[in-house]
Amino acid sequence: MNQAYLSLGSNIFPDHNLPTAVIMLENYGSITIASSVWETIALGDIEQPNYLNAAVILETSLTAKSLHDNVIKHIEKSLGREKNSNPFAPRTIDIDIMLFNDEIITLGHRRIPDNEILERAFVAFCLAEISPDYIHPDTNQTLEEIAQTFDHPSKSMKLRHDIKLIKQGKPTNNYV
């Protein structure tokens, strides 16, 4: 079985779309753990609602390409995701493969491991919560070590205890 580390985000009906996306992902494998949900300010175009972000590990027999092309695109479309030329546009759901096993892969314009792990605190915190000892294939750092390179969540990040994803992991004191 493959382990896909997925980042999820939504700022259009996110309290519905995040859990629904996780349930839909379970049709293609098993969600072994889900992170806490974090509210973050929108990047780029800040005149929009805040995002809710989380991460999950999906154990699946699918390849990264099949997961991306057939599953993620299908779920995003089913939940009303409309892609346009604005990379910062509001969205019903955004699902990205951040890590896939310990492989280094290029899928279209995306690279796995995704650079956002090293660039965005909410991605690093969510992944470190669900798999702190995972060793990043590029940096040889654990996800915990990567998360520690960011400042502790500030007013730009807020833990949302009111939104639960299935099979939620135990939050660590470092991020919650």
C-alpha positions as CSV (number, residue, x, y, z in Angstrom):
1,M,0.0,0.0,0.0
2,N,1.1,3.5,-0.8
3,Q,1.0,6.4,1.8
4,A,-0.2,9.7,0.3
5,Y,0.2,12.7,2.6
6,L,-2.5,15.1,1.5
7,S,-3.1,18.8,2.3
8,L,-6.7,20.0,2.2
9,G,-8.0,23.6,2.2
10,S,-11.3,25.3,1.7
11,N,-12.7,28.8,2.2
12,I,-16.2,28.2,0.6
13,F,-18.4,26.3,3.0
14,P,-15.2,24.8,4.5
15,D,-16.9,23.3,7.6
16,H,-18.8,21.1,5.1
17,N,-16.3,20.6,2.3
18,L,-13.3,19.5,4.4
19,P,-15.0,16.6,6.1
20,T,-16.9,15.7,2.9
21,A,-13.6,15.5,1.0
22,V,-12.1,13.2,3.7
23,I,-15.1,10.9,3.5
24,M,-14.9,10.9,-0.3
25,L,-11.1,10.0,-0.1
26,E,-12.0,6.9,1.9
27,N,-13.6,5.5,-1.2
28,Y,-10.1,5.1,-2.6
29,G,-8.2,3.7,0.4
30,S,-8.1,4.2,4.1
31,I,-7.5,7.5,6.0
32,T,-5.2,6.4,8.8
33,I,-5.0,9.8,10.5
34,A,-6.2,13.4,10.1
35,S,-4.7,16.5,11.6
36,S,-6.4,19.2,13.5
37,V,-8.1,21.9,11.4
38,W,-6.4,25.3,11.2
39,E,-8.0,28.6,10.1
40,T,-5.6,30.8,8.2
41,I,-5.8,34.1,6.3
42,A,-6.0,33.8,2.6
43,L,-2.8,34.3,0.6
44,G,-2.5,36.7,-2.2
45,D,-6.1,38.0,-2.7
46,I,-6.9,38.7,1.0
47,E,-10.3,40.2,0.3
48,Q,-11.9,36.7,0.8
49,P,-12.9,34.5,3.6
50,N,-10.3,32.7,5.7
51,Y,-9.3,29.2,4.8
52,L,-9.6,26.0,6.8
53,N,-6.7,23.7,6.3
54,A,-5.8,20.2,7.4
55,A,-3.8,17.1,6.3
56,V,-4.5,13.4,6.1
57,I,-2.6,10.2,5.3
58,L,-4.4,8.1,2.8
59,E,-3.3,4.5,2.4
60,T,-4.1,3.5,-1.1
61,S,-3.2,1.0,-3.8
62,L,-3.3,3.9,-6.3
63,T,-0.2,5.4,-7.8
64,A,0.4,9.1,-7.2
65,K,-0.5,9.9,-10.8
66,S,-3.8,8.0,-10.6
67,L,-4.6,9.5,-7.3
68,H,-4.0,13.0,-8.7
69,D,-5.6,12.6,-12.1
70,N,-8.6,10.4,-11.2
71,V,-9.4,10.9,-7.6
72,I,-8.4,14.4,-6.5
73,K,-9.6,16.0,-9.7
74,H,-12.9,14.1,-9.4
75,I,-13.4,15.1,-5.7
76,E,-12.6,18.7,-6.4
77,K,-15.0,18.8,-9.3
78,S,-17.7,17.0,-7.3
79,L,-17.4,19.6,-4.5
80,G,-17.8,22.5,-7.0
81,R,-14.1,23.5,-7.5
82,E,-13.8,25.9,-10.4
83,K,-10.2,26.5,-11.6
84,N,-9.4,29.8,-13.2
85,S,-6.3,31.9,-13.9
86,N,-6.2,33.3,-10.4
87,P,-4.1,31.0,-8.2
88,F,-5.4,32.8,-5.1
89,A,-9.1,32.5,-5.9
90,P,-11.6,31.3,-3.3
91,R,-12.2,27.6,-3.5
92,T,-14.6,24.9,-2.3
93,I,-11.8,22.4,-1.9
94,D,-8.1,22.2,-2.7
95,I,-6.4,18.8,-2.3
96,D,-2.7,18.5,-3.0
97,I,-0.4,15.5,-2.6
98,M,2.4,16.8,-0.4
99,L,4.3,13.6,0.0
100,F,3.9,10.1,-1.5
101,N,5.7,7.3,0.3
102,D,9.3,8.6,0.4
103,E,9.4,9.2,-3.4
104,I,10.4,12.2,-5.4
105,I,7.9,12.6,-8.3
106,T,6.9,15.2,-10.9
107,L,3.2,15.2,-11.8
108,G,2.5,17.8,-14.5
109,H,3.6,21.2,-13.0
110,R,3.7,19.9,-9.4
111,R,6.6,18.3,-7.6
112,I,6.3,15.8,-4.8
113,P,7.5,16.5,-2.1
114,D,5.7,19.7,-2.5
115,N,7.7,22.9,-1.8
116,E,4.8,24.3,0.3
117,I,6.0,22.0,3.1
118,L,9.0,24.2,3.5
119,E,7.2,27.5,2.7
120,R,3.9,27.5,4.5
121,A,3.5,27.0,8.3
122,F,0.0,25.6,8.1
123,V,1.2,22.8,5.8
124,A,4.2,22.0,7.9
125,F,2.2,22.0,11.2
126,C,-0.6,19.8,9.9
127,L,1.9,17.3,8.4
128,A,4.1,17.3,11.5
129,E,1.0,16.6,13.7
130,I,0.1,13.4,11.8
131,S,3.6,12.1,11.1
132,P,6.3,14.0,13.1
133,D,9.1,11.4,12.4
134,Y,8.6,11.2,8.6
135,I,11.9,12.2,7.0
136,H,11.5,14.6,4.1
137,P,13.3,13.1,1.0
138,D,14.9,16.3,0.0
139,T,16.0,17.9,3.3
140,N,16.5,14.8,5.4
141,Q,14.7,16.6,8.2
142,T,11.8,15.2,10.1
143,L,8.4,16.9,9.6
144,E,8.7,18.0,13.2
145,E,12.0,19.7,12.6
146,I,10.6,21.4,9.5
147,A,7.6,22.7,11.5
148,Q,9.9,24.0,14.2
149,T,11.6,26.3,11.6
150,F,8.3,28.4,11.6
151,D,7.2,30.7,14.3
152,H,4.6,29.2,16.6
153,P,1.1,29.9,15.1
154,S,0.4,33.5,15.5
155,K,-2.8,35.5,14.9
156,S,-2.6,34.4,11.2
157,M,-3.4,30.8,12.3
158,K,-6.1,29.6,14.7
159,L,-6.8,26.1,15.8
160,R,-10.5,25.2,15.1
161,H,-11.6,22.7,17.7
162,D,-15.2,22.9,16.4
163,I,-14.4,21.1,13.1
164,K,-13.4,17.5,13.3
165,L,-12.2,15.2,10.5
166,I,-12.6,11.5,10.9
167,K,-9.9,9.5,12.6
168,Q,-8.3,12.6,14.0
169,G,-4.8,12.3,15.4
170,K,-3.8,13.4,18.8
171,P,-2.5,17.0,18.6
172,T,1.0,17.6,19.9
173,N,1.8,20.4,22.4
174,N,4.2,21.9,19.8
175,Y,1.5,23.1,17.5
176,V,-1.7,23.3,19.4
